[in-house]
Structures are given as C-alpha cells and as structure tokens.
Amino acid sequence: MAQNNIIKLPAPSKTGGMPLMEALSKRATNRTMDGEKSLSQQQLSDLLWAAWGINREDGRRTAPSALNRQEIDLYLIGRKGAYRYDAEAHALVPVAEGDLRGKVNSQEYTRTGDWILIFVADYMRMTQGDMQGNAVTAGIDAGLIAQNVYLYGASEGLAVVVHSTVNREEVAKALGLKSSQHIALGQTVGIPARR
C-alpha cells in the first residue's frame, strides 16, 4: 500500500472530557455497536493520543511501558483499510487496503465496530528476557494502553470491548508483520447501537 496515503490526524484535544472518577465509574465493556456510524476524525485523534500518544518532549507516552522500551505498536483495522499509528507524526500509515475486520475473529462486534485496535509487541525492542517474559511484559503494557482506550471511550460514550481472541496468523499476514512482531490483544471501538 502506498505510504503517500498517510492520514494526518487533527491535533488531539488535551483538555476537557469527563472527570477521571466519573470515567472510571462509567467504564464498561459494550459489544453492541452501530455498524453504520463512525467516530469523527477528532474522536479518532483523541482516542489514539489517549491510548498511546506522546505526552512529553522526551517521547514518553500516555501509558507506561517497562523500561520505556515502547515495544507496542498500535495497528488499526477499519472499513477501508488497515493502518499503523505513528505517534510521533500523530498520523495513520497505511499497511493494507480493504475491510479486514472480519478476519480478526468470528464475533459480531468485529464486523460492526468502527475500528479494531491491534496491539503488536515487537520483541526486537525487548532485548532482556526470554520469550515467556517478553509475552508477559507485552501483555501488561498492552493492557495499560487498553485501559486508556476504555477510559477515553467512557468519557466519549463509545462502545469498547477488549479481546484476546484474534486470528493471530491471519491478521499478522494481512498487516505484513515481521517475525519479531507478536499480537498481544485486540480492542474494538465503535458507536454504541441504540436499543
């Protein structure tokens, strides 16, 4: 996919939103999503910055990572294609065309959700430790980012569900991942369906 189709996101809104304690009280999993509605570009921008954006001049992020290795890359799968989130440029870099949401797993929310975040750990950035230790660390770091997504979703009234069920081999192939890159989690975000 052509790299010149990079989507530059609007600057994130770093003020406002719901107070933290209220967001924590509203944080919940919601698998029922409206397959016709989409997040706005501003919501997507704010979501990604809240999840794993750069919040300090030294390049550190909105979520912690062990030894600041920043081994997690966020990939997004949507209706028109798949992208890698470039936090430094605050942009989406295309990696595949077409709607790949159905490849993630067999759950309905992956087909009706607007975006599926795929948390990918690059073990090449984790030079200390063995495979099992790397998997544990990557899982913890991915979980910290996923909680940021949940809190932003609660603040914005979005439907969010985290899932470890991911067709890892098929998704890794579709995203063009290297052998050092391992999928830790998936998380689907969308507009809640009205009942």
C-alpha positions in Angstrom: 0.0 0.0 0.0 1.4 3.4 -0.9 3.0 5.2 2.0 2.0 8.6 0.5 -1.6 7.9 1.6 -0.7 8.8 5.2 -3.7 10.2 7.1 -2.6 13.2 9.2 -4.9 13.3 12.2 -6.1 16.6 13.7 -4.3 17.8 16.9 -5.7 15.9 19.9 -7.8 17.8 22.4 -5.8 17.6 25.6 -8.3 19.4 27.8 -11.8 18.8 28.8 -13.6 15.4 28.8 -15.1 13.7 31.7 -13.5 13.8 35.2 -11.4 10.7 35.9 -13.5 9.4 38.7 -16.7 9.7 36.6 -15.0 8.0 33.6 -13.9 5.1 36.0 -17.5 4.8 37.2 -18.8 4.6 33.6 -16.0 2.3 32.2 -17.7 -0.8 30.8 -17.5 -3.3 28.0 -20.1 -2.8 25.3 -20.1 -5.2 22.4 -23.3 -3.8 20.7 -22.1 -1.4 18.1 -23.8 0.5 15.3 -22.3 -0.8 12.1 -23.4 2.3 10.1 -21.9 5.1 12.3 -18.3 6.2 12.6 -16.1 8.0 15.0 -15.3 11.5 13.9 -11.7 12.3 12.9 -11.4 14.3 16.1 -12.6 11.4 18.2 -10.2 9.0 16.5 -7.3 11.5 17.0 -8.1 11.9 20.7 -8.6 8.1 21.1 -5.2 7.3 19.7 -3.4 10.1 21.6 -5.1 9.0 24.9 -4.2 5.4 24.2 -0.5 5.7 23.2 0.3 9.2 22.2 3.4 11.2 23.1 2.7 13.4 26.1 6.2 14.7 26.9 9.1 16.2 25.0 11.3 13.2 25.6 9.0 11.0 23.6 7.4 9.2 26.6 3.8 8.2 26.2 0.4 8.4 27.8 0.7 4.8 29.1 3.8 3.4 30.8 5.9 0.7 29.3 8.5 -1.5 31.0 12.0 0.1 30.9 10.4 2.6 28.4 11.0 0.1 25.6 7.8 1.2 23.9 7.6 -2.2 22.3 3.9 -1.9 21.5 2.8 -0.7 18.1 -0.9 0.1 17.5 -2.4 -1.1 14.3 -6.0 -0.1 13.3 -8.3 -2.1 11.1 -11.3 -0.2 9.7 -13.8 -0.2 6.9 -11.4 1.0 4.2 -8.1 -0.4 5.3 -5.5 -1.1 7.9 -3.0 1.4 9.4 -0.2 1.7 11.8 -0.4 4.6 14.3 2.7 6.8 14.1 2.6 8.6 17.4 5.5 11.0 16.6 3.7 12.3 13.5 0.2 11.7 15.0 -0.8 10.0 11.8 -2.0 6.8 10.3 0.3 5.0 8.0 -1.5 2.6 5.6 -0.4 -1.0 5.6 -3.3 -2.8 3.8 -6.4 -1.9 1.7 -9.9 -3.1 2.2 -12.1 -4.1 5.1 -10.2 -6.7 7.1 -12.4 -6.6 10.2 -14.0 -10.0 9.5 -10.5 -11.6 9.6 -9.9 -10.6 13.3 -12.3 -13.1 14.9 -15.8 -14.5 14.4 -17.5 -12.2 16.9 -20.2 -9.8 15.5 -18.6 -6.7 17.2 -15.6 -7.0 15.0 -17.8 -6.6 12.0 -19.9 -3.8 13.4 -17.2 -1.9 15.3 -15.8 1.2 13.6 -12.1 0.4 14.4 -10.2 -2.6 15.7 -7.0 -1.7 17.5 -4.4 -4.5 17.3 -1.7 -4.3 19.9 1.5 -5.6 18.4 4.7 -6.2 20.5 8.0 -6.1 18.7 10.2 -8.4 20.6 13.3 -6.9 18.9 12.8 -3.9 21.3 12.8 -6.3 24.3 16.4 -7.5 24.4 16.3 -8.5 28.0 14.4 -11.7 28.9 13.1 -14.8 27.2 10.0 -15.3 25.1 7.7 -16.1 28.1 9.0 -13.0 29.9 8.5 -10.9 26.8 5.0 -12.1 26.4 4.1 -11.3 30.0 5.6 -7.8 29.7 4.0 -7.1 26.4 0.6 -8.3 27.8 0.9 -5.9 30.7 2.0 -3.0 28.6 -0.9 -3.7 26.1 -3.3 -3.8 29.0 -2.2 -0.4 30.2 -2.9 1.1 26.8 -6.2 -0.7 26.5 -7.3 0.8 29.8 -6.6 4.3 28.4 -8.8 3.4 25.5 -11.6 2.3 27.9 -11.4 5.5 29.9 -11.5 7.7 26.8 -14.4 5.6 25.5 -16.3 6.1 28.8 -15.7 9.8 28.6 -17.0 10.0 25.0 -19.8 7.5 25.3 -18.2 5.0 22.9 -18.7 1.2 22.8 -15.4 -0.6 23.6 -14.5 -4.2 24.0 -11.0 -5.7 24.6 -10.4 -9.2 23.3 -7.6 -11.7 23.3 -9.4 -13.7 20.7 -7.6 -12.7 17.5 -6.9 -14.9 14.5 -3.2 -14.1 15.0 -1.6 -15.7 12.0 -4.2 -14.4 9.5 -4.1 -10.9 11.0 -0.3 -10.8 11.2 -0.1 -11.8 7.5 -2.8 -9.2 6.5 -0.9 -6.5 8.4 2.5 -7.5 7.0 4.0 -8.1 10.4 7.7 -9.3 10.8 8.6 -12.5 12.7 9.6 -10.4 15.7 6.2 -8.8 16.0 3.6 -10.6 18.1 -0.1 -9.7 18.5 -0.9 -9.2 22.2 -4.5 -8.0 22.2 -7.3 -6.7 20.1 -9.8 -3.9 21.1 -12.8 -2.9 19.1 -14.2 0.6 19.4 -17.4 2.0 17.8 -20.6 4.0 18.2 -23.0 2.2 20.6 -26.1 0.8 19.0 -29.3 2.3 20.3 -31.7 -0.2 21.8 
